[in-house]
Structures are given as structure tokens and as C-alpha cells.
Amino acid sequence: MSEKKGLFARLREGLSKTRDQLTGRVDTLVKETRKIDEDFYEELEDILLLSDCGMKATMAIMDELRARVEKDKVKDAEEARSILKQIMIEQMDIPRPPLRWPMVMMVVGVNGVGKTTTIGKLALRFQSIGRRIILCAADTFRAAAAEQLTVWAQRARVPIVKHAEGADPAAVVFDGIKSAKSQGADLLIVDTAGRLHNKKNLMDELNKMRRVIDREWAEAEVRCMLVLDATTGQNGLAQARAFKEVCEVGGIILTKLDGTAKGGIALAIRQELEVPVWYIGVGEGIDDLQPFNAKEFVEALF
């Protein structure tokens, strides 16, 4: 119970900037509202948009709020706030498919979003529940990418498969699978190049890796996880759309939520991409990558 409480406290602390921007302003609006009218709705809409909830999510929330307020004949702004909270939980709660083993997790995302650090934290997380993990350094395009991943492999005390810089990423994945199968690993986490500016090359590279996985480890579940930096807001959303064009994104890992006042991006992702957020990063610590829970996320915001 205390560990659960500790995780929630970290989540609450990590979302403090967004809470000030979003619910702090909602609370001020609620206190100052004499009646629920068009001015109230317009101001609430502005607050959601300024928190990077995105136009689609904001419109969906506002339409639902208006409908419920009218249906239940709500007159009290405090009650409208409670309804808003419930709607946000419902909007963000996408069922996630269960984890199946063995698994290959292909981690994608542009450079600078915290991809390598996230892979290290994922390794530690899965290791803590008794899974055997191998890391695969298939980002052979960026100088020092394999070295960075090696540092995390050492920290997590897990094996790593890597080739020289400039090697064929699919060849690294081939060796990673060979190693995972021979060592009875449950999970192979593959770091991939993030050069989105050259989508054609990236698509060819990811497709080639995927073909190797399907051929060499047909029984493995394959999940493509996209790492997004929450501080980039709507730009992160544009990245996500672009990555959806080049690979089948099965889940989002949203990092650096503690560094932004625009954590509403989690709502925008849900509405615009219809891809579940799997994990969120709310700090620099190894334990600050947490499984995403819509109810806890909104509770921490409010």
C-alpha cells in the first residue's frame, strides 16, 4: 500500500506544472462562476486548449460536458467540475492488450525524446517482475547510440547485442533474436534509429527488421512502442502521426511529463491517434517510468 502511495505521490508531483495550468485554472473558474452559461463553457474550452488537450479532445470533452449538465439539470459549477473529471477519465481509458511472452518490443521515436533512457527503465521494470531481458542496439545510424544503451544494459545488468556503427540494423536484430532464443529470454527490446526526416529510409529499415523478426521468431509477440517527449506538445502529436505512417504503433510512452505545463497532450494522443498510452515518465529517477492508469492520472491532475 505504501509503495502504491509513493508512486501516486511521484505522479502527483510530476504533474504539478500541468495541474497548475489546467486544474488550477479550472478551480479558479469554478470559484468565480455564478451560473453555468456560455461564458463558463468558453473559458473552460480555452483552459483545455492551453493545456495542449488538442482541438479534437477538447471538443469531445465539451460536447459531453454540455450534454450531461443539461441532462442532469446541473446548476452548480463544482458539480460540473466533477463531471469534467469523470469525462476525462473515460476519454483516456483505452483497454490495453495483455502482455504475451516471448515478446519483441521495437522502440521508436525521434532523437532527443529520451528513447535510450526509456529502454533502460523498461528493462529494469520488466526485470523486477522476473522477466529475462536482452537489449538490442539496432540504432546503428547515430554515433554513440550503442554506447549509451550499453551503459543502461550494465546498470540494469542485462545482456546487450550490438554491432559496429553503420552496420545493418536488421543484422543486429537477427543476432539479438538468436541470442534471446539461446538464452531463453522473455523480452528483446530493440532500439531503432529516429531519423524521421527521411521517412522512406526509416520505413524500409523498420519493415526489414520486422520481416527478420517474423521469420526468425514467429512465436514472439511484436509490439512497436513510440516514445514521445511531452514537452514538445503538439509537435509530439505530429511526430506520432508520422510514425503511424511508417510502422504499426501499438502503444505510446510519454516522457518528461514533469517538465511541462501541457500534460493535456495525453488526452490529445488518445483522441487523435486512438493509441493507448502504456507508460509515462514523471521524473529522472529509474522508478519514474510508470504504467499509465487513466484514473490515477486524472486524480493526480485534480
Buried (B, 14 or more C-beta within 10 A) or exposed (E): EEEEEEBBEBBBBBBBBBBEBBBBBBBEBBEEBEEBEEEBBEBBBEBBBBBBBBBBBBBBBBEBBEEBBEEEEBEEBEBBBEBBBBBBBEBBBBEEEEBEEBBBBBBBBBBEBBBBBBBBBBBBBBBEEEBBBBBBBBBBBBEEBBEBBBEBBEEBEBBBBBBEBEBBBBBBBBBBBEBBBEEEBBBBBBBBBBBBEEEEEBBEBBEBBBEBBEEBBEEBBBBBBBBBBBBBBBEBBEBBEBBBEBBEBBBBBBBBBBBBBBBBBBBBBBBBBEBBBBBBBBBEEBBBBBEBBBBBBBBBBB
